[in-house]
């Protein structure tokens, strides 16, 4: 079967990564969580004390970029790709609320986006890749054979994120999680550098009332129909 590039964009906590991982596993494709890359930059800036009280100077973030080295390694036990920052597995650390509260502003910095997008394009140059994020179909891979734009009801997204954080021992109130999602939605859609928008040729997937299995089945059929048309 012809290998393609699959670009998945959408709002926070819509299950983009969950679907992308499932697709990559089923198709034997590489998976890249572009959001994790921006979270790594944010985490590193927090560790270095560059971000204080949700405030920072862009120039200080930019100066850190040459010291940031990102890799993705497949974990055979979890059967998923995990994110490494300078050789250290930071998959748990980058999901902390403090990172979520700052990542949208960090990801809006021009130099940060330039570096991350260059890495993303290099990873996807041979196709056979599933990548999710905010501007994958509109900017990183504008010629991707399949583009999805994921969305869901805000309260449903909040509950999913709340449950995820609770399962990891992070005790954050439902309203705090909802406020963070609304804030990130605004930042993602209004930033100057490659804002979150739906690509003109993207297929919208509202998964408010869909199970993971139903989503996967829907997209696999899209892929099957698409790749058959190439042959």
trRosetta pair geometry for C-beta under 8 A, 3 or more apart (Angstrom, degrees):
i j d omega theta_ij theta_ji phi_ij phi_ji
1 227 5.2 32 -172 157 100 148
2 227 5.1 -178 53 -150 91 95
2 230 4.7 -60 27 94 158 149
2 231 6.8 -166 -17 -57 115 90
3 29 7.3 146 -148 -103 104 98
3 126 8.0 9 105 140 144 73
3 127 4.6 132 117 121 104 113
3 128 3.8 -27 -169 -69 139 85
4 127 6.0 -71 -148 -168 11 117
4 128 7.6 93 43 -71 28 39
4 144 7.5 88 162 -173 93 69
4 145 3.9 -77 -159 46 123 140
4 146 6.1 74 129 2 138 99
4 223 7.2 -164 45 -145 134 93
4 226 6.9 -5 -42 119 168 126
4 227 6.5 -129 -22 -83 124 96
5 124 5.8 68 -124 -177 120 121
5 127 5.2 -101 -52 -128 82 74
5 128 7.9 -30 -80 9 57 23
5 129 5.7 0 -125 59 74 89
5 131 7.7 -15 -172 16 91 104
5 141 5.2 -136 144 -171 141 149
5 143 7.7 67 54 96 137 70
5 144 4.2 -108 103 -128 105 82
5 145 5.9 124 48 13 68 83
5 146 7.5 -174 92 38 50 71
6 20 7.6 172 108 -128 117 83
6 23 6.4 -98 98 136 165 149
6 29 7.3 49 20 150 118 171
6 129 7.1 -155 35 100 74 50
6 130 4.5 -13 70 -112 116 74
6 131 7.3 155 86 24 64 58
6 144 6.6 115 -115 -177 12 123
6 145 7.5 -44 -76 64 56 84
6 146 4.9 -13 -115 74 76 108
6 147 7.9 171 -161 -84 49 33
6 148 7.4 14 -178 0 91 106
6 223 7.3 -29 -87 -96 127 117
7 131 6.1 -15 -114 68 61 89
7 132 7.9 137 -171 -96 44 42
7 136 4.0 -174 -157 124 99 106
7 137 3.8 149 115 -71 135 78
7 140 7.1 165 -124 72 123 103
7 141 4.8 -164 -71 69 128 117
7 144 4.0 168 -10 17 114 174
7 146 7.2 173 29 94 67 56
7 147 4.7 -14 70 -112 104 76
7 148 7.2 179 93 27 55 66
7 199 7.7 55 101 -8 132 152
7 202 7.9 -88 93 -106 103 105
8 16 5.1 159 131 -156 119 97
8 19 6.7 175 -140 88 161 116
8 20 5.4 -139 32 -75 148 107
8 130 6.9 22 -5 -177 116 88
8 131 7.1 -175 30 94 79 41
8 132 4.0 -29 78 -105 107 88
8 133 7.6 112 83 17 66 49
8 136 6.5 20 50 58 39 146
8 137 7.7 83 -50 -35 9 110
8 147 7.8 172 -81 -159 34 49
8 148 4.7 -7 -115 64 75 108
8 150 6.4 23 -176 -14 97 116
9 16 7.5 -20 -161 -122 10 140
9 132 7.2 172 -78 -157 31 64
9 133 6.3 -28 -107 81 72 55
9 134 5.9 72 -146 -154 97 19
9 135 6.7 72 -112 -69 129 16
9 136 5.4 -167 -64 36 91 90
9 137 5.3 -104 -12 17 121 105
9 138 7.0 31 -57 -5 163 97
9 147 7.3 0 10 -172 102 94
9 148 7.2 173 32 90 60 58
9 149 5.4 -17 75 -112 92 69
9 150 7.2 -178 94 21 39 77
9 196 6.7 168 176 -147 114 85
9 198 7.3 178 89 -110 126 49
9 199 7.1 120 25 -12 140 99
9 202 6.9 -58 43 -125 110 156
10 14 4.5 -82 133 54 131 155
10 16 5.2 176 51 -72 114 119
10 132 7.7 -34 30 -164 95 103
10 134 8.0 -109 47 -107 26 51
10 148 7.5 -31 -39 122 116 85
10 149 5.6 139 -78 -174 84 51
10 150 3.2 -43 -70 62 165 78
10 151 5.7 -146 -149 -59 106 54
10 196 7.8 54 -173 -164 7 123
10 205 7.8 -62 -80 62 144 92
11 14 5.1 103 67 -39 76 122
11 150 7.2 -121 31 100 68 77
11 151 5.7 64 11 -118 113 68
11 152 7.3 -136 64 33 118 73
11 157 6.8 -46 112 -113 117 161
11 181 7.8 61 163 -173 110 98
11 185 5.7 5 -140 -107 113 98
11 188 7.4 154 -123 73 63 152
11 196 7.2 101 -86 161 58 155
12 157 6.9 102 97 175 70 132
12 161 7.4 27 140 -77 101 140
12 181 5.4 -151 80 -134 123 81
12 184 5.0 36 -21 102 147 139
12 185 6.8 -113 17 -63 102 74
12 188 7.5 174 -33 -22 96 151
13 152 7.8 -97 112 58 75 125
13 157 4.1 114 101 -173 110 92
13 158 7.3 97 106 -70 157 26
13 160 5.2 153 179 83 105 113
13 161 4.1 -56 -109 -56 146 109
13 164 7.8 -150 -124 12 105 140
13 181 6.1 -55 25 -113 130 124
14 150 4.2 147 132 128 138 112
14 151 6.0 -66 -121 -111 140 16
14 152 5.0 162 -128 5 81 108
14 157 6.2 -30 -76 -108 57 114
14 207 6.6 115 179 41 83 113
15 18 4.4 -51 -164 43 81 120
15 19 5.6 79 135 -22 91 98
15 150 6.8 -128 65 175 76 149
15 152 7.4 67 9 -26 103 145
15 160 7.0 -80 -58 -176 92 160
15 207 5.9 -75 48 82 135 152
15 212 7.2 -144 -168 -101 140 86
15 215 7.2 176 118 -17 137 178
16 19 6.2 -65 -154 40 26 104
16 20 6.0 23 155 -19 65 114
16 35 7.9 103 81 -8 132 135
16 132 4.0 153 154 -174 112 141
16 133 7.6 178 143 -34 152 20
16 150 5.3 -175 -82 43 85 147
17 20 5.5 -55 -140 40 31 113
17 21 6.1 33 160 -21 66 106
17 33 5.3 22 -117 -113 112 116
17 35 7.4 -90 -63 42 117 124
17 132 5.7 -149 -78 64 54 147
18 21 6.1 -55 -149 34 24 109
18 22 6.5 21 154 -16 60 109
18 212 6.3 -86 146 -122 124 117
19 22 5.7 -60 -150 38 32 111
19 23 6.2 31 154 -20 67 107
19 132 7.7 114 69 -79 91 144
19 148 8.0 -92 117 101 145 159
19 150 7.3 169 25 -84 149 149
19 207 8.0 -152 -58 -61 134 160
19 212 7.4 -158 -83 -146 71 79
19 215 5.4 -84 -106 134 117 131
19 216 6.7 -167 -138 -78 78 71
19 219 6.8 99 -177 -2 117 157
20 23 5.8 -55 -148 36 30 111
20 24 6.3 30 155 -19 65 107
20 31 5.7 127 142 -146 97 109
20 33 7.2 146 86 -86 145 74
20 130 4.6 169 -161 140 85 118
20 131 7.2 37 -149 -143 139 5
20 132 4.4 -117 -48 -28 150 122
21 24 5.8 -54 -146 36 30 111
21 25 6.3 29 156 -19 64 108
21 31 5.5 65 -104 -153 55 166
21 80 5.5 -5 -151 -126 132 104
21 81 7.4 -149 -116 23 96 89
21 130 7.9 -162 -63 93 23 136
22 25 5.8 -55 -148 36 29 111
22 26 6.3 24 157 -16 64 110
22 212 6.8 156 -53 174 161 107
22 216 5.0 -81 131 -100 137 124
23 26 5.9 -61 -146 39 29 106
23 27 5.9 4 165 0 67 117
23 29 6.9 -16 127 43 83 129
23 31 7.8 132 73 -95 82 109
23 130 5.0 137 91 -99 118 159
23 216 6.9 -165 -69 -132 70 84
23 219 6.2 -59 -92 112 122 136
23 220 7.4 -168 -119 -74 83 78
23 223 7.7 141 -151 -41 113 152
24 27 6.3 -69 -137 50 23 96
24 28 7.8 -98 173 83 54 4
24 29 4.4 -104 -133 75 67 89
24 30 6.5 -57 -147 116 121 13
24 31 3.6 -80 -45 -59 169 107
24 81 7.7 -27 109 -12 159 119
24 129 7.9 0 -111 -156 107 40
24 130 4.5 -127 -66 32 93 127
25 28 7.9 23 -178 -68 22 36
25 31 7.9 -10 -38 -36 67 135
25 79 6.4 54 -117 155 130 110
25 80 7.9 -48 -66 -90 119 65
26 216 7.1 127 -24 -170 153 118
26 220 6.6 -61 123 -98 153 122
27 128 7.9 -167 132 -153 113 72
27 130 7.5 121 48 -38 133 121
27 223 7.2 -81 -89 156 133 162
28 128 7.7 -40 106 -165 77 110
29 128 5.0 -163 -126 174 82 65
29 129 5.7 170 177 -98 107 19
29 130 5.2 95 107 -14 136 93
30 81 7.8 68 -170 -71 67 147
30 123 7.1 -143 125 169 143 99
30 128 6.3 75 9 119 88 84
30 129 4.7 -24 67 -110 97 81
30 130 7.3 -175 88 26 48 66
31 72 7.9 -144 87 165 67 149
31 80 7.7 -57 69 -157 145 69
31 81 5.0 -168 75 6 101 135
31 129 7.5 162 -86 -161 25 67
31 130 5.1 -16 -109 67 73 98
31 131 7.6 157 -161 -83 47 47
32 72 6.3 -136 -112 -28 74 164
32 81 7.4 -64 -88 110 39 162
32 120 6.6 157 129 -130 149 80
32 123 5.4 90 -69 125 154 152
32 124 7.3 -103 19 -57 143 98
32 129 6.5 4 5 -174 108 114
32 130 7.5 170 27 87 65 51
32 131 4.5 -11 67 -108 99 92
32 132 8.0 178 90 24 59 59
33 36 4.0 62 101 -4 112 115
33 37 7.4 170 101 -16 66 77
33 72 7.9 145 26 -110 82 131
33 81 7.3 178 -6 89 99 115
33 83 6.9 -79 61 -61 117 119
33 131 7.9 -172 -80 -149 17 62
33 132 6.3 -16 -123 58 59 94
33 133 7.7 132 -177 -70 45 83
34 37 5.5 -44 -164 21 47 117
34 38 7.2 38 147 -10 69 99
34 116 6.9 99 -164 163 91 117
34 120 5.7 19 -108 -101 112 133
34 131 5.7 60 -34 179 108 103
34 132 6.5 -153 20 85 92 43
34 133 3.4 -27 65 -70 127 133
34 134 7.7 -124 96 15 124 69
34 136 6.3 178 0 -74 151 107
34 140 7.2 -121 -100 -51 155 165
35 38 5.9 -56 -156 38 42 106
35 39 6.2 44 146 -22 70 107
35 103 7.6 57 -171 159 85 145
35 132 7.1 -33 -5 106 105 86
35 133 5.4 174 -45 -117 77 74
35 134 7.4 97 -82 -22 94 91
36 39 5.3 -54 -146 38 36 117
36 40 6.4 46 151 -29 66 98
36 83 4.4 -147 161 -72 134 152
36 91 7.8 -19 -141 -119 131 63
36 94 5.9 82 -148 118 75 156
37 40 5.7 -47 -155 25 32 114
37 41 7.1 32 148 -16 61 99
37 70 5.7 47 -126 -158 87 171
37 83 7.6 -150 -70 -136 51 129
37 116 4.9 133 128 -139 133 113
37 119 6.9 174 -140 80 149 138
37 120 7.4 -119 2 -63 165 99
38 41 5.7 -46 -153 32 40 112
38 42 6.5 41 148 -17 65 106
38 103 5.5 98 126 -169 104 102
38 106 6.3 149 -179 99 92 104
38 107 4.0 15 -154 -89 144 109
38 112 7.0 79 -124 155 85 122
38 116 6.3 4 -68 -102 77 164
39 42 5.4 -55 -150 40 35 114
39 43 6.1 39 152 -23 68 104
39 83 7.8 65 74 120 112 169
39 94 3.8 90 134 -173 124 112
39 95 7.5 23 -172 -65 155 42
39 99 5.3 54 -155 165 92 129
39 103 5.3 -22 -94 -110 65 137
40 43 5.6 -50 -143 35 31 112
40 44 6.3 31 157 -19 64 105
40 68 6.7 130 130 -166 107 120
40 70 5.6 122 87 -98 168 115
40 83 6.3 -138 -66 163 119 128
40 85 4.6 177 -151 -90 111 117
40 90 6.4 115 -112 77 87 142
40 94 5.9 -35 -69 -98 57 135
41 44 5.9 -56 -149 36 28 111
41 45 6.4 28 152 -18 63 108
41 61 7.1 59 165 -169 109 105
41 64 7.4 131 -156 99 80 120
41 65 7.4 0 -127 -102 114 75
41 68 6.1 20 -101 -140 72 168
41 106 5.6 174 105 157 109 131
41 107 7.7 133 61 -78 130 65
41 112 5.7 109 171 -145 168 118
41 116 7.5 -80 -30 -65 136 120
42 45 5.7 -57 -149 37 30 111
42 46 6.4 31 152 -19 65 105
42 51 7.2 17 -162 -24 71 157
42 94 7.6 107 65 -140 101 85
42 99 5.2 117 109 -151 125 81
42 102 5.1 152 -156 98 120 104
42 103 4.5 -79 -41 -94 161 72
42 106 4.5 -175 -83 26 90 162
42 107 7.8 -38 -49 -40 114 82
43 46 5.6 -56 -151 35 32 112
43 47 6.3 32 152 -20 66 106
43 85 6.7 -127 82 -49 128 171
43 90 6.1 146 113 173 167 144
43 93 5.7 87 -140 129 142 109
43 94 5.2 -81 -43 -96 138 75
43 99 5.5 -10 -72 -106 82 123
44 47 5.6 -53 -147 35 32 113
44 48 6.3 20 157 -10 65 110
44 64 6.0 158 123 162 118 136
44 67 7.5 170 179 98 140 101
44 68 5.5 -135 1 -98 173 111
44 85 6.3 -158 -63 -176 106 138
44 86 7.9 107 -103 -11 122 121
45 48 5.9 -61 -143 45 29 104
45 50 4.2 -79 -165 64 83 120
45 51 4.8 72 128 -18 106 105
45 56 6.6 10 169 -120 132 160
45 60 7.6 103 -142 119 106 97
45 61 5.5 -13 -102 -112 138 85
45 64 6.0 -172 -86 32 78 167
45 102 7.7 -139 82 137 123 141
45 106 6.6 -170 20 -113 152 135
46 49 7.8 42 178 -68 30 24
46 50 7.5 -77 -61 50 22 77
46 51 5.1 -39 -86 53 64 117
46 98 6.5 103 -131 132 155 118
46 99 7.0 -98 -12 -88 150 74
46 102 7.1 144 -66 52 111 157
48 64 6.3 -174 30 -107 163 133
49 52 6.7 20 -175 -63 68 103
50 56 5.4 50 143 -136 82 121
50 57 7.7 -102 -173 45 92 75
50 60 4.6 175 -150 137 112 121
50 61 6.2 142 144 -76 145 61
50 64 6.5 -93 -32 -40 160 139
51 54 7.1 10 180 -112 101 19
51 55 7.2 149 -156 68 62 32
51 56 4.6 -49 -99 -59 65 125
51 102 5.5 44 -164 -150 155 156
51 106 7.8 -52 -76 -70 135 117
52 55 6.0 -35 75 62 66 84
52 56 7.2 124 20 -78 64 73
54 101 6.3 -76 -102 139 110 111
54 102 6.1 -152 -127 -90 67 93
54 105 7.9 104 -176 16 80 151
56 60 5.9 -122 -179 65 96 122
56 61 6.1 76 139 -45 136 105
56 102 7.9 69 -6 -159 126 123
56 105 7.8 141 40 119 107 127
56 106 7.8 25 53 -87 146 87
57 60 4.4 87 70 -2 93 106
57 61 7.5 -168 93 -6 52 81
58 61 5.7 -55 -156 35 41 111
58 62 6.3 40 150 -21 71 106
58 109 5.2 165 -144 -122 103 117
58 111 7.9 124 168 27 102 110
59 62 5.5 -52 -146 36 34 115
59 63 6.5 40 154 -25 64 103
60 63 5.8 -49 -151 29 31 114
60 64 7.2 32 151 -22 59 103
61 64 5.9 -60 -163 28 36 113
61 65 7.5 55 145 -46 64 90
61 106 6.2 -173 -139 -136 150 89
61 109 5.8 -160 93 -43 141 175
61 111 7.9 152 104 72 94 111
61 112 6.5 -29 139 -62 122 120
62 65 5.8 -29 -164 -10 42 118
62 109 6.9 -146 -64 164 88 136
62 111 4.6 49 -120 73 107 151
62 112 7.3 -111 -91 -49 67 77
63 66 7.9 -50 178 20 40 98
64 67 5.6 -72 -169 45 59 109
64 68 6.2 57 139 -33 86 109
65 68 5.7 -61 -150 27 37 113
65 111 6.5 -114 -37 138 158 110
65 112 6.8 -151 -92 -99 121 62
65 115 5.5 -178 -166 -35 129 168
67 86 7.6 -6 155 -83 74 130
68 85 7.0 -42 -152 -155 83 93
68 86 7.0 -90 -138 -50 43 98
69 85 7.5 124 71 -165 56 45
69 86 5.3 95 49 -91 92 58
69 87 7.5 25 86 -27 116 72
70 83 7.0 -29 -158 -163 98 90
70 84 7.0 142 -157 79 49 62
70 85 6.3 -17 -101 -103 71 59
70 119 6.6 51 64 -173 120 162
71 83 8.0 145 81 -158 45 46
71 84 4.6 -17 65 62 88 114
71 87 7.8 37 27 -84 125 42
72 81 4.7 14 175 179 112 117
72 82 7.0 156 -156 71 64 34
72 83 6.1 -28 -103 -99 75 54
72 84 7.1 -175 -86 16 25 86
73 81 6.9 149 75 -153 25 67
73 82 5.7 -29 66 60 79 87
73 84 6.0 42 -1 -21 109 125
73 89 7.9 -78 48 -94 122 97
74 80 7.4 -169 -146 109 63 19
74 81 5.5 -42 -92 -95 60 66
74 82 7.7 134 -118 12 13 78
75 78 4.5 25 100 38 123 98
75 79 7.2 -65 89 -14 74 16
75 80 5.9 -6 49 62 101 63
75 81 7.4 156 7 -112 80 15
75 82 5.1 52 -29 -15 117 121
76 79 6.8 22 -160 -79 33 56
78 82 7.4 82 58 -54 136 112
82 89 5.7 2 144 -141 129 105
82 91 4.6 -61 -153 -61 95 134
83 89 7.4 112 80 -151 49 57
83 90 5.9 -59 102 64 97 81
83 91 5.4 136 39 -84 83 70
83 94 6.4 -23 81 16 144 150
84 87 6.1 -3 169 -136 118 11
84 88 6.2 151 -158 68 77 28
84 89 5.6 -42 -98 -86 79 49
84 90 6.9 120 -131 10 29 83
85 88 5.7 -32 67 62 73 87
85 90 4.6 5 11 -1 113 140
85 94 7.8 138 -32 -58 130 119
90 93 4.4 -62 -164 50 83 115
90 94 5.2 80 132 -28 100 99
91 94 6.7 -60 -147 32 19 104
91 95 7.3 11 155 -15 54 112
92 95 6.1 -71 -161 33 34 109
92 96 7.7 55 147 -46 64 87
92 168 7.1 170 -147 -157 96 129
93 96 6.1 -29 -169 -12 43 115
93 99 7.4 107 145 -41 64 143
94 99 5.5 -169 -160 167 46 170
95 99 7.0 48 31 58 3 134
95 100 7.7 21 -171 -48 40 105
95 164 7.9 -105 179 144 129 116
95 168 7.0 -146 107 -106 130 180
96 99 4.9 95 65 6 79 102
96 100 7.2 -145 102 -5 42 89
96 170 6.9 172 -133 -101 65 144
97 100 5.2 -55 -147 38 40 115
97 101 6.1 42 155 -26 70 104
97 165 6.9 45 -60 -129 102 137
97 170 6.2 159 -23 177 108 139
97 172 5.6 136 -77 -74 150 148
97 176 7.9 12 -152 139 144 119
97 180 7.1 -102 -154 -94 94 164
98 101 5.8 -50 -147 31 30 114
98 102 6.9 5 159 0 60 112
99 102 6.4 -78 -153 47 30 95
99 103 5.7 41 159 -48 72 110
100 103 6.0 -41 -128 11 26 116
100 180 5.9 45 129 174 119 136
100 184 7.2 -58 177 -67 86 140
101 180 6.2 -79 -90 -128 73 113
102 105 6.0 -64 -168 43 57 106
102 106 5.9 51 143 -20 85 111
103 106 5.5 -60 -143 42 36 111
103 107 5.8 32 161 -19 72 111
103 184 7.8 17 71 -122 94 116
104 107 6.0 -59 -143 39 26 107
104 108 6.7 31 154 -28 60 106
104 183 7.4 -168 25 129 156 85
104 184 4.9 -168 -58 -131 137 73
104 187 3.6 74 155 108 139 144
104 188 5.9 -92 -134 -56 112 74
104 191 7.4 -157 173 -55 87 130
105 108 5.7 -54 -154 25 33 116
105 109 7.8 48 149 -36 58 89
105 187 6.6 -76 -60 -155 62 141
106 109 6.1 -39 -171 1 42 114
106 112 6.2 178 162 -139 74 174
107 112 6.4 -129 -125 113 33 133
107 113 6.8 80 -178 -76 62 90
107 116 7.9 -31 -135 20 83 162
107 134 7.6 97 145 25 144 145
107 191 7.6 -67 100 -99 83 176
108 112 8.0 47 62 57 27 126
108 113 7.7 -12 -159 -42 15 121
108 187 7.0 -103 -49 175 131 98
108 191 4.0 -133 -118 -145 112 133
108 192 6.8 85 -173 37 103 76
108 193 5.5 145 -163 38 55 108
109 112 4.1 72 76 8 103 115
109 113 6.8 176 84 -12 52 85
109 193 7.4 -30 82 13 11 155
110 113 6.0 -65 -153 37 28 107
110 114 6.3 29 155 -23 66 106
110 193 5.5 -172 -91 -86 61 139
111 114 5.5 -48 -145 32 34 115
111 115 6.6 30 159 -15 64 104
112 115 6.2 -61 -155 37 28 105
112 116 6.3 18 156 -12 66 113
113 116 5.9 -60 -140 43 31 106
113 117 5.8 28 163 -19 68 111
113 193 5.0 -173 -3 156 160 138
113 194 6.3 162 -163 27 148 125
114 117 6.2 -59 -143 38 22 107
114 118 6.5 25 157 -22 59 108
115 118 5.9 -56 -152 32 29 112
115 119 6.7 26 153 -16 63 105
116 119 5.8 -56 -155 36 34 111
116 120 6.3 34 150 -21 68 107
117 120 5.4 -52 -144 37 35 115
117 121 6.2 34 158 -19 67 104
117 139 6.9 -65 -125 131 135 110
117 140 5.6 -145 -141 -103 90 87
118 121 6.1 -55 -147 36 28 108
118 122 6.5 29 153 -20 61 108
119 122 5.8 -59 -153 35 31 112
119 123 6.4 30 152 -20 66 107
120 123 5.8 -56 -151 34 31 111
120 124 6.4 5 159 -1 65 113
120 131 6.4 99 -161 -154 108 155
120 136 7.6 -125 173 -117 144 86
120 140 5.0 -45 115 -149 137 132
121 124 6.1 -71 -144 49 30 98
121 125 6.6 60 155 -64 65 84
121 140 6.3 -153 -66 -166 81 79
121 141 7.6 164 -106 -70 75 76
122 125 6.0 -22 -153 -23 32 116
123 129 6.7 128 131 -131 88 154
123 131 7.7 118 95 -82 122 129
124 127 7.0 46 180 -88 74 28
124 129 4.5 -125 -118 58 85 157
124 131 6.3 -62 -72 -26 134 137
124 140 7.6 85 28 151 148 107
124 141 6.2 -68 122 -78 157 126
126 129 7.7 103 72 -29 68 112
131 136 5.1 179 106 -137 103 140
131 140 6.9 -92 109 108 146 147
131 141 7.0 123 52 -2 129 133
132 136 6.5 -104 -139 -15 19 153
133 136 4.7 121 46 -41 101 103
133 140 7.2 64 54 -2 140 145
134 188 5.4 -130 -134 -160 139 114
134 194 7.3 116 107 128 101 98
134 195 7.7 -82 155 176 117 32
134 196 4.3 -78 -165 -87 98 94
135 138 5.0 -76 -156 62 72 102
135 139 4.1 5 155 26 112 120
135 140 6.2 117 109 -15 78 91
135 194 4.0 20 -111 163 166 118
135 195 7.5 118 -79 80 114 16
135 196 6.8 -114 -60 -93 75 49
135 197 7.9 39 -108 32 80 74
136 139 7.4 -58 -98 54 8 72
136 140 4.7 -40 -135 46 50 124
136 141 5.8 0 170 30 74 97
136 144 7.3 34 141 -32 90 153
136 147 7.8 176 100 -130 90 91
137 140 7.8 0 -25 49 19 84
137 141 6.5 -35 -104 76 38 82
137 142 7.0 83 169 -110 45 42
137 144 5.7 -88 -116 38 74 133
137 147 3.7 90 -129 -138 139 122
137 148 7.7 180 -50 39 144 38
137 149 7.3 -95 39 -67 150 85
137 199 4.0 -97 126 -23 116 145
137 201 7.9 -144 174 70 121 81
137 202 5.4 87 129 -82 164 115
138 142 6.5 13 -177 -98 21 86
138 194 6.9 155 97 -157 114 92
138 197 5.8 83 -82 67 161 92
138 199 4.9 -157 -73 -80 75 90
139 142 6.6 22 -99 -56 11 96
139 194 4.7 -25 -39 -130 163 129
141 144 4.0 68 129 -52 116 103
142 199 7.5 174 -134 -129 67 129
144 147 5.4 112 83 -66 119 86
145 226 6.2 128 151 162 111 135
146 203 7.6 -32 -166 14 81 118
146 222 6.4 116 -137 131 132 116
146 223 6.3 -48 -52 -94 164 76
146 226 5.9 -130 -71 -17 111 177
147 199 4.9 -42 152 61 157 142
147 201 6.0 92 42 96 129 80
147 202 4.0 -84 120 -102 109 78
147 203 6.9 143 88 12 63 70
148 202 6.2 113 -143 -167 7 96
148 203 5.6 -35 -110 66 63 85
148 204 7.9 121 -165 -111 62 15
148 205 5.4 -2 -168 -1 110 123
148 219 6.8 -23 -78 -114 147 119
149 198 4.4 21 -118 -125 167 93
149 199 6.8 -171 -58 28 116 76
149 202 4.2 79 -24 135 105 139
149 203 7.1 177 21 79 77 34
149 204 5.1 -34 72 -103 100 62
149 205 7.0 158 74 21 45 73
150 204 8.0 145 -91 -161 24 53
150 205 5.0 -28 -102 73 71 99
150 206 7.8 145 -159 -89 52 30
150 207 6.4 -11 -155 0 101 112
151 204 6.8 -19 17 -164 112 97
151 205 7.5 150 26 81 64 51
151 206 5.2 -29 77 -103 89 75
151 207 7.9 153 74 18 39 71
152 156 5.1 -100 154 86 112 121
152 157 5.1 138 85 -59 110 94
152 206 6.3 139 -90 -163 51 65
152 207 5.4 -45 -81 65 112 72
152 208 4.5 152 -150 -75 78 69
153 156 4.2 79 69 9 97 110
153 157 6.8 -168 89 -9 48 85
153 208 4.5 71 -5 -122 97 126
154 157 5.7 -56 -148 37 31 111
154 158 6.2 34 153 -23 66 105
154 178 7.0 74 156 -147 102 95
154 181 6.6 152 -156 113 87 132
154 182 7.0 38 -152 -77 133 88
155 158 5.4 -49 -146 34 34 115
155 159 6.4 35 155 -20 64 103
155 178 7.4 -3 -107 -111 56 122
156 159 5.8 -51 -149 34 32 110
156 160 6.6 34 152 -20 63 105
156 208 5.2 137 30 -140 165 79
157 160 5.7 -55 -151 35 33 113
157 161 6.3 26 155 -14 67 108
157 181 5.9 144 115 -155 119 154
158 161 5.9 -61 -148 41 30 107
158 162 6.0 33 154 -23 67 110
158 174 6.4 74 152 -171 117 81
158 177 5.3 127 -158 110 84 106
158 178 4.2 3 -117 -86 142 82
158 181 5.8 -125 -85 11 80 151
159 162 5.5 -52 -141 37 30 115
159 163 6.2 31 158 -19 64 105
159 174 7.5 3 -92 -136 61 108
160 163 6.0 -56 -150 36 26 109
160 164 6.4 28 152 -21 62 107
161 164 5.5 -52 -148 34 33 115
161 165 6.4 29 156 -15 66 105
161 177 5.1 169 101 -174 114 124
161 181 6.5 175 15 -67 159 122
162 165 6.1 -58 -149 38 28 106
162 166 6.2 27 154 -19 64 110
162 172 7.2 -132 -126 84 72 93
162 174 5.3 1 -104 -109 151 70
162 177 4.8 -154 -75 25 84 169
163 166 5.7 -56 -143 38 30 112
163 167 6.3 32 157 -23 64 106
164 167 6.0 -57 -151 32 27 111
164 168 6.8 11 154 -6 61 110
165 168 5.9 -69 -154 44 33 104
165 170 4.2 -76 -178 75 91 113
165 171 8.0 175 136 -66 104 14
165 172 5.4 -25 132 31 153 114
165 177 6.8 -156 14 -95 145 126
166 169 7.8 63 -177 -59 32 14
166 170 7.0 -94 -75 64 27 64
166 171 7.1 61 -113 -100 70 52
166 172 8.0 -120 -64 40 71 73
172 176 4.9 -116 177 84 94 129
172 177 5.6 111 119 -56 118 91
173 176 4.5 97 59 3 83 103
173 177 7.1 -150 95 -4 46 84
174 177 5.8 -58 -155 36 32 110
174 178 6.3 30 151 -19 67 108
175 178 5.5 -52 -143 37 34 112
175 179 6.2 37 156 -22 66 104
176 179 5.8 -52 -147 35 30 111
176 180 6.5 31 153 -19 62 106
177 180 5.7 -57 -152 35 31 112
177 181 6.5 30 152 -19 65 105
178 181 5.7 -54 -149 35 33 111
178 182 6.4 30 155 -17 66 106
179 182 5.9 -56 -147 38 31 110
179 183 6.2 33 153 -20 64 108
180 183 5.7 -55 -147 37 30 113
180 184 6.2 27 156 -17 65 108
181 184 5.8 -57 -145 39 29 108
181 185 6.3 36 154 -24 64 104
182 185 5.6 -49 -148 31 31 115
182 186 6.6 29 153 -17 62 104
183 186 5.9 -59 -156 35 31 109
183 187 6.3 25 152 -15 67 109
184 187 5.6 -54 -142 41 35 110
184 188 5.8 34 159 -21 68 109
185 188 6.0 -58 -143 38 24 109
185 189 6.2 5 164 -4 62 115
186 189 6.4 -69 -143 45 23 98
186 190 5.8 -9 170 6 64 124
187 190 6.5 -76 -132 50 19 93
187 191 6.1 37 169 -51 63 102
188 191 6.6 -35 -140 0 20 112
188 195 6.6 117 152 -160 49 72
188 196 4.1 23 147 -6 103 128
189 195 5.4 67 -162 176 29 115
189 196 4.9 -62 -82 61 63 96
189 197 7.3 107 -137 -69 78 66
190 195 6.3 107 -14 -123 5 137
191 194 7.5 -9 95 68 110 50
191 195 5.0 163 56 -92 72 84
192 195 7.5 61 -27 -48 2 99
198 202 5.3 -132 -173 56 81 132
198 204 6.9 -9 -138 -83 139 96
199 202 4.0 106 59 -31 91 107
203 222 6.8 -141 41 -130 168 152
205 210 8.0 -65 176 32 92 157
205 215 6.7 83 177 -140 132 98
205 218 7.1 143 -126 107 116 140
205 219 7.4 -9 -94 -70 151 103
206 210 7.9 131 107 -4 53 117
207 210 4.3 -82 -147 50 73 112
207 215 5.4 5 -115 -86 128 125
210 214 4.4 -131 -165 87 93 124
210 215 5.1 110 131 -57 130 86
210 218 7.6 -37 -154 -8 149 140
211 214 4.7 98 51 5 78 101
211 215 7.1 -140 93 -4 43 86
212 215 5.8 -56 -152 35 33 112
212 216 6.3 31 154 -18 66 108
213 216 5.8 -55 -147 37 30 110
213 217 6.2 32 155 -20 65 108
214 217 5.7 -53 -146 37 30 112
214 218 6.3 34 154 -23 63 107
215 218 5.7 -57 -151 33 29 113
215 219 6.4 15 159 -9 66 109
216 219 6.2 -62 -146 41 29 102
216 220 6.0 30 158 -21 67 110
217 220 5.9 -54 -141 36 26 111
217 221 6.6 29 158 -20 61 105
218 221 6.1 -61 -160 32 26 110
218 222 6.8 26 147 -19 62 105
219 222 5.3 -48 -152 32 41 116
219 223 6.4 40 151 -19 69 103
220 223 5.6 -53 -148 37 34 112
220 224 6.2 37 152 -22 66 105
221 224 5.6 -51 -143 35 32 113
221 225 6.3 30 158 -16 65 106
222 225 6.0 -60 -150 39 27 107
222 226 6.1 24 153 -20 64 113
223 226 5.6 -58 -145 38 29 112
223 227 6.1 20 162 -12 68 109
224 227 6.3 -58 -140 40 24 102
224 228 6.2 26 158 -21 61 111
225 228 5.9 -58 -148 35 26 113
225 229 6.7 29 154 -25 61 106
226 229 5.9 -59 -160 27 30 112
226 230 7.3 31 146 -23 62 100
227 230 5.6 -46 -159 22 44 115
227 231 7.1 33 150 -16 67 105
228 231 5.9 -62 -156 35 39 108
